[in-house]
Amino acid sequence: MNDSGSVSPRSVVITGATSGIGLATARLLAAAPGVTVVVPARDAARGKRVADEIGRVALPLDLADLASVRAFPAALDAARLPPLHALLANAGIQYTDRKHTTSDGFEATFGTNHLGHFLLIRLLLDRLADDGRIAIVSSGTHKRQRLRNGGYPPPSWADARTLATPGEGSGQVAYATSKLANAITAVELGRRIDDLRPGTRIAVHGVDPGLVPATGLARDYSPTGQRIYRALAPAIAALMPGATTPERAAANLAATALDPSYARGATNGALPAGRWWEIAKDGAPSAEAQDPQTGADLWRDSEALVGLAPAPRPS
Ligand SMILES: NC(=O)c1ccc[n+]([C@@H]2O[C@H](COP(=O)([O-])OP(=O)(O)OC[C@H]3O[C@@H](n4cnc5c(N)ncnc54)[C@H](OP(=O)(O)O)[C@@H]3O)[C@@H](O)[C@H]2O)c1
């Protein structure tokens, strides 16, 4: 609200808004007063379709192409939108193997889910409002809890250069590992945010949406596997503990951008500068994601991989 009691116009950038949780979140955000939703899309037609539906703005962005990520801030500036209030790093991809590569030659899961978002966040930081918010979407698969994750394999952590190198191995493990990188980044960015943007109160949140079966995340699975998954989706969402619908997951993600309980001062302290929202309640990322040395190493190596000059270390 501004001094006259009306809502100040503001923009929210949400990656992955052309499908699943991101699309449901973009619809909710677009219905909020004063909010301009920016739909960054790797496929212009898909982006335009969503922007036309919710009456907002589509801009080109392929997180698997660092040149495209570098071009995004200028495209955002050129669109002359209201001040940037929130960045929701939601896009994600899952393959069945580790052989796909980004335009820059990185393993595509780590390259898209982590490196593309790492660079995007860093490039948009200076444009964020002083009381702005960042939310990074991770997943319960980042935790080593195979039983609770319905048999999904746990992450296999290594240094960022190894993770960014394509090769043999399980796509599911690569996905869980990229989601661990997302969780580590939510913690490490929180440690550094006040040095990166001195004098501001920017909040940095992490989100585990829960198992959301009715999205496009299984698109690389076999057609039969996808048909079975889609057919079972309603039953899984209704019956399995920790499973939910895109709409319920979206309500939580949209809240990180707009709800006063996600302003920096209102956080519960689970993350250095924000909340960790897990399915439908406050939680915490794994101890592994909170390890300071792991965070510092990933930050340094990610900067080198995406070609950024080192940022100030936390004071
Ligand atoms: N579904 C679940 O059970 C679940 C559980 C935990 C966490 N998550 C996380 O939730 C987030 C959203 O996933 P979802 O389930 O909603 O999946 P989804 O329906 O497949 O949506 C993924 C979105 O990411 C976009 N995307 C993929 N690669 C991209 C790239 N290179 N550049 C730009 N955008 C790209 C897709 O764009 P296109 O439309 O062009 O493909 C799509 O909009 C992901 O981070 C995922 O890891 C999901």
The ligand as a Gaussian input file, in Angstrom:
#p B3LYP/6-31G(d) Opt

LIG

0 1
 N        5.755000     -31.360000      -9.821000
 C        6.328000     -31.765000      -8.692000
 O        5.999000     -32.828000      -8.143000
 C        7.377000     -30.920000      -8.050000
 C        7.820000     -31.289000      -6.764000
 C        8.802000     -30.522000      -6.163000
 C        9.326000     -29.434000      -6.812000
 N        8.884000     -29.110000      -8.059000
 C        9.479000     -27.951000      -8.713000
 O        8.447000     -27.055000      -9.089000
 C        8.901000     -26.261000     -10.194000
 C        7.830000     -26.220000     -11.275000
 O        7.697000     -27.530000     -11.806000
 P        6.318000     -28.113000     -12.381000
 O        6.075000     -29.376000     -11.653000
 O        5.291000     -27.073000     -12.428000
 O        6.818000     -28.546000     -13.846000
 P        6.338000     -28.146000     -15.327000
 O        4.853000     -28.183000     -15.417000
 O        7.125000     -29.032000     -16.211000
 O        6.824000     -26.640000     -15.486000
 C        8.177000     -26.346000     -15.675000
 C        8.308000     -24.951000     -16.217000
 O        9.714000     -24.650000     -16.379000
 C        9.909000     -24.145000     -17.672000
 N       11.258000     -24.423000     -18.176000
 C       11.856000     -25.622000     -18.323000
 N       13.067000     -25.468000     -18.888000
 C       13.226000     -24.132000     -19.109000
 C       14.248000     -23.353000     -19.680000
 N       15.367000     -23.902000     -20.195000
 N       14.094000     -22.013000     -19.740000
 C       12.965000     -21.424000     -19.270000
 N       11.945000     -22.124000     -18.728000
 C       12.078000     -23.466000     -18.656000
 C        8.874000     -24.849000     -18.540000
 O        8.703000     -24.152000     -19.759000
 P        8.039000     -24.861000     -21.079000
 O        6.564000     -24.610000     -20.957000
 O        8.670000     -24.131000     -22.214000
 O        8.386000     -26.310000     -21.039000
 C        7.673000     -24.785000     -17.608000
 O        7.062000     -23.516000     -17.679000
 C       10.218000     -26.887000     -10.661000
 O       11.299000     -26.145000     -10.143000
 C       10.201000     -28.255000     -10.016000
 O       11.494000     -28.750000      -9.781000
 C        7.917000     -29.810000      -8.695000

